[in-house]
Amino acid sequence: MEDFLHETVLLNEAVEALQIKPEGVYVDGTYGRGGHSQMILQKFEQFPESGHLLVIDKDPSALADAKQRFAEQAHTYIYRGSFAEIEQALADTGWEKPADGILLDLGVSSPQLDDAERGFSFRRDGPLDMRMDTEKGISAAEWLAKVDEQELITILKEYGEERFAKRIARAILRERETQAITTTQRLASIVAQAVPTREQGKDPATRTFQAIRIQINHELDDLKACLDASLDVLAIGGRLVVISFHSLEDRIVKRFMREQSLGDQYPHDLPIRHVDVNARMKLVGKPVKASKEEVKSNPRSRSAIMRIAEKLA
Ligand SMILES: C[S@@+](CC[C@H](N)C(=O)[O-])C[C@H]1O[C@@H](n2cnc3c(N)ncnc32)[C@H](O)[C@@H]1O
């Protein structure tokens, strides 16, 4: 198996935001290639009593990497599945403690993008798969073979914010009549021919690939489920740290954190005391972006935005 590397985004900033403490329980919900996990484990070494780290990823190759590097490590538990199952994953550890910090570094990893066989990239020709968990669900090719026009338009619009959704959907349906769409390059060229104008500096297939990937991996539903579950699994004072890479993810995170920090909503003129609004989280600092230096050395960090919230009660 080829060894693909992932350069971790906002490494120091994210681990600092978790405020690692002795004997704390931390969840890295998106292991990838373990950049954040490794740093959390390094922080543990500063204390006489080690904390606990739960590592989660859907991707079998990410998990294989985690097992190889960290399986022998005491107080580390590796869970294969979605971070939407965080409650189950924590229960499986047997630690019987709430989490002091949860980190989500969303989206795909560089190894997933760089390996043509995974089918995530329109830059590399490969089978049109796009599943993070290659043993579950259906591939992008299977989905495209069956999806109806209206659903495809909706997905391209909602998950890709693609203004040429209709044209692209029609082209896909027309082309699949002559031959099934089973490779990344074929899909990319169908999209390129269907769009009348191009966005500067963006491959015309960018939005279509993003939309289909989100659909195949139900990324936004998993994110919402994990955010909701964080309220149940975080200890008081525990931190939720989320790094997003596009506006759809960030909107969900921003809205969730804001709603939890505002608590119950009452009409403005009702005399409600601050303590009675039941805010369940407080926002910590402003959203964090990658520094100029980081963007220069790792262009993927350009679109990253990190938000932090702390559990109140
Ligand atoms: C951007 S990478 C994380 C990189 C990691 N922080 C590092 O430093 O190596 C995202 C990872 O999260 C995983 N992932 C995305 N959505 C997931 C989900 N809902 N549940 C579990 N893992 C998920 C992907 O498979 C991928 O390996």
PDBQT file of the ligand as one rigid body, heavy atoms in Angstrom, charges set to zero:
ROOT
HETATM    1  C1  LIG A 401      -9.203  16.369   7.531  1.00  0.00    +0.000 C 
HETATM    2  S1  LIG A 401      -8.991  14.716   7.957  1.00  0.00    +0.000 S 
HETATM    3  C2  LIG A 401      -8.388  14.761   9.604  1.00  0.00    +0.000 C 
HETATM    4  C3  LIG A 401      -6.891  14.912   9.692  1.00  0.00    +0.000 C 
HETATM    5  C4  LIG A 401      -6.313  14.738  11.076  1.00  0.00    +0.000 C 
HETATM    6  N1  LIG A 401      -6.748  15.770  11.991  1.00  0.00    +0.000 N 
HETATM    7  C5  LIG A 401      -4.804  14.705  11.020  1.00  0.00    +0.000 C 
HETATM    8  O1  LIG A 401      -4.159  15.583  11.599  1.00  0.00    +0.000 OA
HETATM    9  O2  LIG A 401      -4.256  13.785  10.406  1.00  0.00    +0.000 OA
HETATM   10  C6  LIG A 401     -10.607  14.126   8.177  1.00  0.00    +0.000 C 
HETATM   11  C7  LIG A 401     -10.736  12.664   8.572  1.00  0.00    +0.000 C 
HETATM   12  O3  LIG A 401     -12.004  12.516   9.188  1.00  0.00    +0.000 OA
HETATM   13  C8  LIG A 401     -12.637  11.362   8.719  1.00  0.00    +0.000 C 
HETATM   14  N2  LIG A 401     -14.064  11.619   8.810  1.00  0.00    +0.000 N 
HETATM   15  C9  LIG A 401     -14.793  12.525   8.125  1.00  0.00    +0.000 A 
HETATM   16  N3  LIG A 401     -16.075  12.468   8.505  1.00  0.00    +0.000 NA
HETATM   17  C10 LIG A 401     -16.156  11.520   9.468  1.00  0.00    +0.000 A 
HETATM   18  C11 LIG A 401     -17.209  11.002  10.275  1.00  0.00    +0.000 A 
HETATM   19  N4  LIG A 401     -18.463  11.436  10.137  1.00  0.00    +0.000 N 
HETATM   20  N5  LIG A 401     -16.909  10.062  11.181  1.00  0.00    +0.000 NA
HETATM   21  C12 LIG A 401     -15.654   9.600  11.322  1.00  0.00    +0.000 A 
HETATM   22  N6  LIG A 401     -14.619  10.034  10.573  1.00  0.00    +0.000 NA
HETATM   23  C13 LIG A 401     -14.868  10.982   9.670  1.00  0.00    +0.000 A 
HETATM   24  C14 LIG A 401     -12.137  11.166   7.318  1.00  0.00    +0.000 C 
HETATM   25  O4  LIG A 401     -12.203   9.790   6.979  1.00  0.00    +0.000 OA
HETATM   26  C15 LIG A 401     -10.697  11.685   7.430  1.00  0.00    +0.000 C 
HETATM   27  O5  LIG A 401      -9.812  10.643   7.716  1.00  0.00    +0.000 OA
ENDROOT
TORSDOF 0
